[in-house]
């Protein structure tokens, strides 16, 4: 049975969710399936990864973003991936990649047989989504229609102006602690799947939508990744919302009229339309 999710806002489609389990090889991940009350024949499937600086977060805390992605016009499968420090890089990434492959093969279970497939995530989940796009290209995995990155954590150096302005940096903040717990050792930060901003080969990736805000601590690394993707010939849409937005803390709260998630919904809906197969 599908449960109603999040109070309505901005005249949205009604969105419902139910518990799922995604089997990937010998492992399986708990998940939530979010779907609009009316699913169009052209609806895509979005594999969503919640935030939490690699060490926290949950399906419940990812509900607001997952609901927004569904309200924009897609079926969303939000994955409960393994957390650091018990599971360091690349454990969460390999687990979610296995789930992505399984979802790609079973997409007719939730939408059309050839429904476009997307990856999406906020904060640490944005890191995993960007890395999944790299892995799918390199491993000849599921063809992705796009990647949706909201305030993604992409640079383990934590030296950008936007992070320093938020009084965050390489030590003494939860993002720094999350990176340390996720990587285990500093040398792993050089791996492109760990910190996608360090990737030297970005050509051939699916179209990207990056959303941040003027008061987003990850604003600069999102902008840098958008620029590098464009230089590599990847189609990019990059939106920076006007501050103040309480970004990225706003991801955890129920969307309100004209909130950052409300505005993001319009950008995501446009992105679905632009990247849908002809």
JONOR-V894564 format. One record per backbone hydrogen bond with DSSP energy under -1.0 kcal/mol. CO is the residue of the C=O (numbers start at 0). NH is the residue of the N-H. E is the energy in kcal/mol with one decimal. If there is no record, write none. Layout:
BEGIN
co=CO nh=NH e=E
co=CO nh=NH e=E
END
This chain:
BEGIN
co=2 nh=16 e=-2.6
co=13 nh=36 e=-2.5
co=14 nh=4 e=-1.9
co=15 nh=34 e=-2.7
co=16 nh=2 e=-3.7
co=17 nh=32 e=-2.9
co=19 nh=30 e=-2.4
co=21 nh=28 e=-2.4
co=23 nh=26 e=-1.7
co=26 nh=23 e=-2.9
co=28 nh=21 e=-2.9
co=29 nh=79 e=-2.6
co=30 nh=19 e=-2.8
co=31 nh=77 e=-2.8
co=32 nh=17 e=-1.6
co=33 nh=75 e=-2.8
co=34 nh=15 e=-2.6
co=39 nh=42 e=-1.5
co=43 nh=74 e=-2.8
co=44 nh=117 e=-2.8
co=45 nh=76 e=-3.2
co=46 nh=119 e=-2.4
co=47 nh=78 e=-2.5
co=48 nh=121 e=-1.2
co=51 nh=54 e=-1.3
co=51 nh=55 e=-2.0
co=53 nh=83 e=-2.5
co=57 nh=61 e=-1.5
co=59 nh=62 e=-1.4
co=61 nh=65 e=-2.4
co=62 nh=66 e=-2.7
co=63 nh=67 e=-2.1
co=64 nh=68 e=-2.5
co=65 nh=69 e=-1.9
co=66 nh=70 e=-3.1
co=67 nh=71 e=-1.7
co=69 nh=72 e=-1.8
co=74 nh=45 e=-2.9
co=75 nh=33 e=-3.4
co=76 nh=47 e=-2.5
co=77 nh=31 e=-2.0
co=78 nh=80 e=-1.1
co=82 nh=86 e=-1.4
co=87 nh=90 e=-2.9
co=89 nh=93 e=-3.0
co=90 nh=94 e=-2.3
co=91 nh=95 e=-2.5
co=92 nh=96 e=-2.3
co=93 nh=97 e=-2.2
co=94 nh=98 e=-1.8
co=95 nh=99 e=-2.5
co=96 nh=100 e=-2.5
co=97 nh=101 e=-2.0
co=98 nh=102 e=-2.9
co=99 nh=103 e=-2.5
co=100 nh=104 e=-1.7
co=101 nh=105 e=-1.7
co=105 nh=108 e=-2.6
co=106 nh=109 e=-1.5
co=106 nh=110 e=-2.5
co=111 nh=114 e=-1.8
co=115 nh=44 e=-2.9
co=116 nh=144 e=-3.3
co=117 nh=46 e=-2.8
co=118 nh=147 e=-2.7
co=119 nh=48 e=-2.0
co=120 nh=149 e=-2.6
co=121 nh=124 e=-2.2
co=122 nh=126 e=-1.4
co=122 nh=152 e=-1.9
co=123 nh=127 e=-2.0
co=124 nh=128 e=-2.3
co=125 nh=129 e=-2.4
co=126 nh=130 e=-2.4
co=127 nh=131 e=-2.5
co=128 nh=132 e=-1.8
co=129 nh=133 e=-1.6
co=130 nh=134 e=-2.6
co=131 nh=135 e=-2.9
co=132 nh=136 e=-1.7
co=133 nh=137 e=-2.6
co=134 nh=138 e=-3.0
co=135 nh=140 e=-2.4
co=145 nh=118 e=-1.6
co=146 nh=208 e=-2.6
co=147 nh=120 e=-1.9
co=148 nh=210 e=-2.2
co=149 nh=122 e=-2.2
co=153 nh=196 e=-1.4
co=154 nh=157 e=-1.1
co=159 nh=163 e=-2.2
co=160 nh=164 e=-2.6
co=162 nh=167 e=-2.5
co=163 nh=166 e=-1.6
co=172 nh=176 e=-2.5
co=173 nh=177 e=-2.1
co=174 nh=178 e=-2.6
co=175 nh=179 e=-2.4
co=176 nh=180 e=-2.4
co=177 nh=181 e=-2.3
co=178 nh=182 e=-2.9
co=179 nh=183 e=-2.2
co=181 nh=88 e=-3.2
co=182 nh=184 e=-1.5
co=184 nh=187 e=-1.5
co=185 nh=188 e=-1.8
co=186 nh=189 e=-1.5
co=187 nh=190 e=-1.8
co=190 nh=194 e=-2.2
co=194 nh=197 e=-2.7
co=195 nh=198 e=-1.6
co=201 nh=204 e=-1.2
co=206 nh=146 e=-2.2
co=207 nh=236 e=-2.4
co=208 nh=148 e=-3.2
co=209 nh=238 e=-2.8
co=210 nh=150 e=-2.4
co=211 nh=240 e=-2.8
co=212 nh=215 e=-2.0
co=215 nh=218 e=-2.2
co=217 nh=221 e=-2.1
co=218 nh=222 e=-2.2
co=219 nh=223 e=-2.5
co=220 nh=224 e=-2.1
co=221 nh=225 e=-2.4
co=222 nh=226 e=-2.3
co=223 nh=227 e=-2.2
co=224 nh=228 e=-2.6
co=225 nh=229 e=-2.2
co=226 nh=230 e=-2.3
co=227 nh=231 e=-1.3
co=228 nh=233 e=-2.6
co=229 nh=232 e=-1.8
co=234 nh=207 e=-2.7
co=236 nh=209 e=-2.7
co=238 nh=211 e=-2.6
co=240 nh=213 e=-2.8
co=245 nh=249 e=-1.4
co=247 nh=250 e=-1.9
co=248 nh=251 e=-1.6
co=255 nh=258 e=-2.4
co=258 nh=262 e=-2.4
co=259 nh=263 e=-2.4
co=260 nh=264 e=-1.8
co=262 nh=266 e=-1.3
co=263 nh=267 e=-2.6
co=264 nh=268 e=-2.5
co=265 nh=269 e=-2.2
co=266 nh=270 e=-2.0
co=267 nh=271 e=-2.5
co=268 nh=272 e=-1.9
co=269 nh=273 e=-2.2
co=270 nh=274 e=-2.0
co=271 nh=275 e=-1.2
END
